[in-house]
Amino acid sequence: MVQVARMRLNAKELWLEGMRDWNGKLPERMTDDGQEEAFWQGYVEGRGGEQPIALDEYAGPIREELVGLMNPDDTALEIGPGWGNYTFAAASAVKRLVCVDSSRSVLAYLEKEAGRQCLSNMEYIHAKWEEHQLRESYDVVFGVNCFYRMADIDEALIRINDSARRLAVLGLTGGPEKPHYTEIRERLGCRIKFQRRDYIHLLAMLYELGIDANCRMLELERIYWYDTEEELFKSNLRSILDEEYDRRTAEAILRRHVIEQDGRLAYPHRFKAALLYWKPERIIGC
């Protein structure tokens, strides 16, 4: 049992600020459930179609660490599974897995893919996690990169804590940013749309709630592939906020981070993920 009386770090305010775009407005997808569903429907149809959606290669180390925290006799719940980067590995490692997602398209895809993989221990709940009426608890409750629309993030964290019997696990990928952006800022003085939410905000919110979570940092790498320089420049200069800047120098800086392989352009990007995990606490006070 934890009696909460801790330093206030205002982590939730920073989280909410990070939800806004660079004009200070909340993007419609953050608040419009119809737009969120339309995004996922298009994503599933565009990337998968009749074939399984390929899992992200960079997610392998996260998947391995996550599954290592689970036991074969566990019942587990995953929040916001998306296209299953961690879902099917978790389902193969536990007795029962329940997936909660606000998108019907996501859940339909997961159910279809579970059938392909002969996984019969999965269940599906169509709901927003922060609004879901809890009817049971689970040995393990986890979610990775699933918090981007959660304005009431503190309430979501409390729900995770209260619904987990043995272990709660949060995962979030973060920086460092692609290095060419830092060089462009330092050399050209450009304003850059850097990420404004990271694992440290979740860790600080857990602290404010009275939860001392463990934090395990994982080294990751993702390779971005491009068929043309035009694609490379369009994808990797779009986070520059300034309308006017030395485009030729920015392109030269970017090009130094790119290699040519098998007739294509490859941009290797090394970054990190944080896994926050803790034994659930009974929290009283505020």
Protein Blocks (a to p, Z undefined) as FASTA:
>chain_A
ZZdddddehlmmmmmmmmpcfkopacfklmmmklmmmmmmmmmmmmnmmaccdddfklmm
mmmmmmmmpcfkbccddehklnolmmmmmmmmmmbdcdddfbfklmmmmmmmmmmnopak
bccddddfkloccfbdcfbdcdehilmmmmklmlmmmmmmmmpmkbccdddddddddfkl
mmmmmmnopacdddfbdfklmmmmmmmnopacdddddddddddddfbfklmmmmmmmmpm
bfbdcfklmmmmmmmmpcceehiacdddddddddddddddddedZZ
